[in-house]
Amino acid sequence: MLRPRILKPIFFAVLAMAAWLRAQDLPPSIVAESVPAVPADLRARMNQYLNMRAAAFADWHPRERAMLILTRFGETAQVHRVNAPGGARQQLTFSPDRVLDAKFSPAPGKNYFLFSMDAGGGEFYQIHKFDLADGSIRMLTDGKSRNEGMLFNHRGTQAAYMSTRRNGRDFDLFVLDPDDPKTEKMAAQLTGQWSPLDWSPDDSRLMVLEFISINETYLHLLDLSTGKLEALTPKGSEKVAYSAARWSHDGKGLFVVCDRGSEFQRLYYFDVATKAFTSLSDHIPWDVEEIEMSPDGRLLAFTVNADGIGELHLLDTRARRERPVPRLPRGQVFNIKFHPSSGELAFNLNSAKSSSDVHSCNLKTGKIERWTFSETGGLNAETFQDAQLIHYPTFDQVEGNPRTLAAFVTKPPAKFKPPYPVLMDIHGGPEGQSRPGFQGRYNYFISELGIALVEPNVRGSTGYGKSFTLLDNGYQREDTVKDIGALLDWIATQPELDSKRVAVMGGSYGGYMSLATMTHFSDRLRCGIDIVGVSNFVTFLESTKDYRRDLRRAEYGDERDPKMREFLTNISPLTQAEKIRVPMLIAQGQNDPRVPVGESEQMVKKVKSSGGEVWYVLAKDEGHGFAKKQNADYLYYTMAMFLEKHLLK
């Protein structure tokens, strides 16, 4: 028998070994509380699902049939060059942090591109110049402020962008020659949030968008020689949201997207001289989203959000009628851009059975070619499940009839037998929208755990008309939570869904919705997951970054008003945390500028003090979500363990 003095060092050695093994289990930037170690067999089972990729179109080469894309081969998405459809990807940037955008200089004889990148997920984006001649990189912005919306003029002699450098709150317009950063000047001192949209054909004027809220924006025209800012769409009795605009080739008008006189975003031609609007898409009962003008001005490509499905359209700008386009798979189409000279249109295409990849369409022949073939971890993507669009009734009525809401339901493959456990995934925004497409890592939950994924579009979602988008504003906030209660009622009527095994999940505003659902419907849930979610609207509004605070007040209400402050406090999940009687998982990035880390930490503390079970994952080098692969992998391991323990058993 071992004596006590021998047992003691063995005991502490075992503890030290356990601590060492635990440390090896975590990525270096992750802090985890109450999370069990990840089993080796789970890592093996999830490996393929965690090694899926996607590619995003960034820009065409101005003279060659080649392009820049963004994709990840290490920890984060970086800039790659692709020289032909299906060609090899040549990686150009190698930063530990993600790259958000990249644009070639269109100037003749120039051989560089600009790209945008932040550090640690903080969203203080900096613009860099990458010289393709020698691979050198130079930061053009100040390294501290938020800089966004970089946009070359047609000749490539200047680039415009917005920056908060003056006071950290307002977005001013800057213009510079990237070859000579000393030429940088503030072209317009502005108040609030603005974005550059398009240079006039002669590069003398710049169209900019002033953003007040999701349902109120304005177009302005900046004369760069005089600095005069002209309001093209002045304030009137009707609040109008302008979302996109492009100059006509002759410089006399604009093709704009707005909800003027309509529930939906429509395409119009706007005559700059007469200020007259001509509608071009009355035949489309859905939102027009992106628009892009061909170099010769004869064609305008645009995308439509048809009940969540992405559609590509092509308008003959002279005849003012649509031209036929090739039929695309059911999913999403975005990032559209014409090649400067080849007559091709590039775009991203995403479907349930295909990761987001870059394609091009020859507009003369209609031929579609795929430029990137993103890996799906060796898995056959054809086996992944398609989402089904359903509509369910909620608690209120429209013109005497029950209001119905849209949701997408993805059921497990045939090897699983119903009734299936359910994971409700609520989108963020709140002006977002759940749309069908590639599920990525979520395919593990569907295909391997047999979970049915339900993605609702509660009131406040975009895509269903501006009145619908405004139904959750201010004092109507908890009506969205009632919509989830109605969804739980609908689930209970579905024989293939197990209403006794339901979990809720969401990120950002969806994180708030997940927390609020747990406070209201704990007796109908097994567990919940909150990723970078709002726990207290008052502390959130007081601590979110200055440049976005007023935009959020327009949506949630102004916490400086005593009555609204009391309301926001009362409906906040933190105030009602004692009502949560189910286990929860909370994940947060320490550098989050939108929903600061305190929102998660105060919720973790409150739930634990009330005796509740909460797993907490903090990433010290992330912001509003987990962008680095090792961090995202760990979060998905944790989610899988959490769901297996609390939803499936």
N, C-alpha and C positions, 0 to 999 in steps of 0.2 A: 504494500500500500504506500502511495506517495504521501510524504509529509506535507503539512500546510505550507511551510516555507518554500517547498518546491512547486506546489500547485499555484501559488500566487503569481510567480513570474510566468508560468505557462498561461494562466488566465489572461494576464495583460498582453502577452505575446499574441494570443488568439484575437484579442480585441484590436491590437495594432494591425494584425494581418487583415482583419475584417474591414478596418478603416482604409487600409491601403487598397484592398480589392474594390471597395466602394468608390474610392477616388479614381481608380482606373475605369470605372463604369461611366463616369461623367465626362463630357467634353470640358476643356479647361475653363470655359467662360460660364458654365452652367452651375447654378446653385439650386439644389432640390431639397424640399422639405417634405417628409412623410411619404416619399416615393420609394417603393422597393427597388432593389437592384434589377437590372434588365437581364432576364435569363438568356443564356447562350442560344437556346433553341428558338427563342422569339426573334433574336437578331438574324438567325439563319432563315427563318420563315418569312421575315419581312424584307430581307435583303433586296430581292428583285423589285419589289414595289417601291423601295426607297431609291432606286437607281434609274428612275424615269427622268427623261429630260424634255425640254421644250425649247423652241427657238423663236425669237421675235425679230421681225423685219425692222431694220433701223433706217437704211438709206440706200439708194442706187448710186453707183459710181457715175459721175457726171458725163463721162465719155465712153466708158467701157461697159460691156454686159457683165457686170459684177456688182456685188452688193455687200453692205455691212449688216451683220445680224448680231443679236445678243443671245448667248447661250452659256450654259454652265458645264465645264469639264473638271472643275476643282470644287472650291467651296461656294463660289458666287458666280453670277452671270457676268460675262466679260464680252468685249468686242471681238468678233471674228470676221474675216473676209471669206466670201465664197465666190468663186470665179465662174461657175456654171451650174445649171440644175443638177443636183445630186453630187456636186463637186466636194472635194475635201474642205474642211473648215480650218482656216489658218488663224490661230489665236493671236491677237495683237496686244491686248492689255492683260495684265497679270496682277491686278490689285487684290488684296484680301477683302476689299469691300466691293459691293455690287456697282455695276455701271448701269445707268438708267436710260441713256440715250446716246446716239452718235450720228453726226451729220458731216458728209463730205463738203469741202469747199467747192462751190460751183465755178469758181474763177478759173479761166483758162491758164494752164501752166502751173497751177497750184497743186500740191500733192500732200494735203493734210486733211484731217477731220477734227471736229470738236466733239468732246464727249462730256457727259455730266455724271458726277459721282458724289456720294456723301460718305461720311465716316461713322461706323458703328451704328448705323440705322438712325442717326440723328436728324436726317432730312435737311441738313444745311448743305444743299447741293453746291458744288463748285464746278466751274466750267474749265476744261483743260484742252490744250491743243496737242494733237499727236502728229508729229512730222513723219510721214511715211518714208522719207529719204534716209533718215538715220535712226528712226525709232525713238527719238527724244520726246519727252512730255513736259509741257510747261503749263502751270496753273495760271489762268487769266483773271480770275476773280480774287477776292480778298482773303479767302480761306476761313472766313468767320460767318458771313451772312448767308441767307438763303437766296440762291440764284436759280432761275428757271425760265423755260420758254425760249431757249436759244433758237434764233431764226435768221438764216442768211438772207441777204437781199439777192435779187436775180443775178447780178453781176459777180457776186461773191466778194465784193469789196468791203462790206460791212456785215456785222452780225448784231442783232438786237436781242436783249434779254431783260428780264425783270429782276430787281434786287431789293432786299430789305436792309441794305447796309446803312442807310441814313439813320434809321431809328429802331430797326428790328421789328417794326410793325407794318409799315406801309410799303407797297411795291412800286418803286420808281422804275422808269424805263431808261435803260442805258444802251448806247450804241458804240461799237469800236471796230477797228480794223484788226482782225486777229494776227496779222503779220506785224503790227505795231501797236501793242497794248497801250502805249502812251497816248494814242488818239482817243482813248475812251472818254466819253462825256455823258452826263445825264441829259437825255433828250427831253424828259418830262418828269417833273416832280408831282407825284400823285398821292392820293389818299385812298387807302383800302387795298383790295386785291384786284390786280389787272393782269391781262395776258396779251402778248402780241399775236395777231392772227395771220396777217398777210401783208407783204409789201406791194405797193402799186406797181403796175407794169414798168413804169419809168424809174422806180426806186426813190421817188421824191417824197412819197407819203407812206405812212404805216397805219394800218388798221389795228386798233386795240380794243379789247373787251373789258368792260368794267363789271365786276361780279359783286352783286349785293347779296343775293341768296339764290337758292335753286330755282325760284320762279321769278327772279328779277335781275336782268343784266342789260347792259347798254353798249352799243357800238359807237366808237369815236374814231375820228380821223386826225392823225398828227402830221402836220406839215413840217418836215425835218429842216427846212431852210429857215423858217420863221419861228418854229416852236409852238405855233398855234394849234390848239386842240379843239376840234369841232365835234359837237355831239351830233352824230348822224341819226340817232334814234332817241330823241329827247323824252323826258318823262311825261307821261300822259295819264289819263284816267285808268287805263288798263296796264297792269303789270305784265311785261313781256319778258320771256327768257330767250335770249339769242345764244346759240350754242356753237355755231360754226359760221364762217364766212370766207369766200374767195373772190378775188377781183375777176371781172370779165377781162378778156384778152385786150379789148380796146380801152380799158380804163374808165369806161363811162358808167359802169354799174357793178353790183356785187351779187353773187349768188349766196344767199343767207339761209340759215336754218333757225326757225323760231316758232313759238306757239302763239303768234299774233292771231287773235280771233279764233283760236282753236284749242281743243284739249290736248292736241298732240303737236310735236315738233314737225313742221312742214318745211318744204323747200320753196323758196321764193327768189325772184329776181328783183333787185332793188335798184332803181334808177337814182344815181347820186345827185343829179341836177334837180329832178322834179320831186324826189323823195317818194315816188310811187312804187308800190309793191305789186308784183304779178305772181300769182300762185302757180306752182309747177307740179305739185304732188297731191292735189285734192283726191286723186283716185286711190291713194294709199292711206288706210285708216290706222296707221301706226306711226311711231316716232322715226323720223329720219335722224341718223346719227352722224357718221363721218361724211365729209365731202372732199373731193380732190379734183383740181382742174388739170386737164392735159396741157402740155407745153404750148401747143398751138391754139388753145382755147376752144377747140371744137367739141370736146367731150368733157362731161362732168361725171365722175364716178361717185356713187354714194351708197351708203349702207342703210338698211332698215331693220328695226327691231320689231319683228312680227310675232307678238305674243311670246317673246323670249327667244325666238329663232332669228339668227342673223341672215339677211339677204343682201346680195350684191345687185345694184342697179347701175344703168349707164344712160345718161341723158345727152342727146344731140342738142347742143346749146343754140344752134341756129334755127333748127326746125322746132325746138322746144318740145320734143317728144322722145320717149325712151327707145333705146335700141336693145335687141335681145342680147342676153348674156348666157354663157354656159351654166347649166344646172350644177349646183354645188351640194355636197353632202349636208344633211341636217346637222346644224351646229352653230358656230359663230364665225363671222368674217370681219376682220378689222385690220388696222395699220395699212390702209390703202395708199399707194403712191405710184404715179406714172414715171416711167423712165424718161430722162430728158430728151432722148432722141430715137429710141428703138420702137416706140408704139406699144410697149408692154405695160401692164399694170401689175404691180406687186401687191400681195396681201397675205395676211395670216389666216389660216384655216384651222379650225378646232372642232372635233366631233367626239362622241362617246368612244369611238374606236380608233381615234388618232389624236396623238398629242398635238399641241399647237405647233404648226410648222409653216414655213414660208413657201408660197407658191407664186407663180406669175401667169398671166393670161395674155396671149398675143391677140390684140383686139381686131386684127385683120382676118386671122384664120380661126379664132376661137379656141386655139390650142392652149391647154393648161399644163404647166410643168411644175413639178415639185422640186424645190431647191434644197430643202433640208429634210432629213429622215431621222428624227429624234428617236433615240432608243427608249424602249419600254422595259428595260431591265431583262431582256430576253423573253419576256412574256408575250404571248400571242394576243395582241390588242383586239382581235376580232372576237375574242371570248368575253370581252368586257360588256357589261349590261347597258342598254339604252335607258334613258329617263322617259317616263310617261307623264304627259301633261294632264293634270286633273284640275277640277274646279270644285270648291266646297263652299257651302253657305256659312256666313258668319252671323253675328248677333243682331245687326241692324238691317235696314231696308233702303232700297233706292226706288223711288216712284212706286211704292206699294209692294215691291217684290224683294225677296231676300237678296242682300248683297252677296255676290260670290267672289271668292279669291282664288288666284291661280297658285298651283304648287307643282313641283316636279318630283316624281316618285321613281326611285331606282331600286328594283327588287333584286334579291340575290339570284344566282344561277340555279338551274334545276336540281343540282345535287342537294340543295337545302329544301326542306319541306316546311310549308307554312303551318301555323302562323309565325311570321318573322318578327324578331325584336326590331325596334324602330329607333333610329337616330334622327331627330329633327334638327336640321342645321339652318340657322336663321342668319341671313346676310347682314352685312354692316351698312354703313352710310350715314343716316338711315336711308338716304336717297340712292340706294343700290337696287339690284334686282338679281334674283337667282335665275340663272339661264342654263339650259342644257349644254353639255360639252364634256371634255375629257376630265375624268375624276381624279387622275393622278394617284397619289398615295391613298386616297379614300377607297380606291378599288380593293385594297386589302380588307377593309371593314366589310365591303359588300361581298367580295368573291371568296374570302377565306374565313370570315367570322359569320357570314350569313345574315348580316344586318341590312334591313331596308332603310335607305336614305330618303328622307322627306325634306324638300327644300321649299318652304312657303314664301310667297310674296305678300306680306301683310300690308295693310294700308300705310302709306308713306313711301312705298316702293316706287321707283320710276318705271316707265314703260306702259302705264295704263291710264295716262292722262294727267294733266296738271292738278285737277281737283282732287284726284286720288292721292297724289303726292303730298298734298297739303293736309290730308285728313288726320295726321298725327301731330301737327304742330302745337306748341304751347300746351294749353290745358287739356288737349285731346290725347296726350302722350300714352296713357294707359289703355286707350282703345286698341292699340296694337297688341297689347298683352291679351286682351279679350279675344283677338283674332286667333291667338295660339290656343286659347281655351276652346274655341270653335273647331280648330284643327284636331285637338285631342278628342272632341266629340266625334268628328268624322273618322278618325282612326278606329274608334270603338265600334264603328259600323262596318268595318272592312274585315271580312273573314280571313284574309291573307296576312293581316297585321295583328300583332299581339299587343293589345292595349294595356296589358299588365307588365310589359317590358318596354318602356319608353324612356329614352334619354334626350336631353336637349343640349345643344351646342351652338356657339356663335362667337364671332370675333368683332372687336371694336364695338359699334353700336349693337351688333348681334350678340356681343358679350353682355351688354346691359340686358338685352332681351332674354338671354339665357338665365341671368341672375333673377330678373323679374319673374320669369316663368317659374323658377324654383320657389320664389316667395309666395306666389299665388296658387300653384298647382303641385306642391310637394307630394300630396297624397296620390297623384296620378303619374308620378315619375319614379324612376329607379335612381337616376343620378344626373349630373349636369357638368358641362365643360364651358369655362369662360376664358377666352383668349383676348388679352389687352382690352378688357371691357370697362365701361363706366360703372362705378358702384355708387357714386354720389354726384348728382348733377351740379350741385353748388361747388364742391371742391374741384370737380372737373373743369367747370367754366372759369374758376379762379386760377387754375394752374396750367391749362392748355396754353400753347405758345401764343404770344401777342398777335401775330399776324393772322391767326385763324379764329380768335375769340369772338369777334363780332359776327362772323359767319355762323358760328354755332349758336350764338344768342338768337339769331334770326330763326333758327330751327327749334331750339328747346325752350326759349324764353330768357329774359334778362334777370339774372340772379340778383341784380342790384335793386330791383323792385321788391319791396317787402312781401307783398302778396304772392308774387311769383316765386320768391325765395322759399316761402313757407310751403308752397305747393311742390316745388322741386325736391325739397328736403323730405316731404312726406312720402313721395312716390319712389324715392331712391331705394335700391335694394339694401344699401347699408343700414338704412333706418329700420327695415323690416327683416333683417338677417335672422332674427330668432325664429321666423316662420319656416326657414329652410330646414327640412328634416331628411334630406338626402345627401349622400356624399358628393363632393364636387372637386373638380380639378381646375386650377387657375394657372395660366401661363402669361408671362409678362416680359417685355424687353425693358431693360433698365434705362435706355436712352430714348424712350418713346416721347416725341414732342407733341403728339396728339392727345393720347390718353396717358398721362404721366404715371410713373411706377407707383406713386402713392395710392392710386385708385385700387390697385390689386392688393397692395400691402395692408391697407386698412380693412379690406374685406376678409383677407386671410386671418388677421388678428381678431376681428369680430366673430367670425364663425368658430374659430378655435376656442375663444373665451366662452362661447355658448355651448361648448361641448360637441360641436359638429366635426365631421371628418372632412379635411381638405388637403389635397395634394397640391403643392406649389412648386412651379418651375420658373426660375428667373434666369434670363440670359443677359449677362453683363455687357455684351457687345452687340446687342440688337436694339431695334426701335419698335415700330408699330407692326409687329409680326416678326417671324424668324426667317431671315434671308439666307443665312449661312447653312450649308448642308449638314454639318455635324450637329448643329443646334436643332435644326428642323427634324433630323432623324431621331434625336433623343426625345423630342416632343411627341413624335408619332409612336415611338416605343411606349412612352408613358401613356398616351391615349389608348393604345391597344390593351395594355395591362389593366388600365382603369375600366374600360368597357367590358373586358372579359370577366373581371371580378364583380362589377356592380350591375351590369346590364344583362349579361348572358346567363349568369347563375341564378 
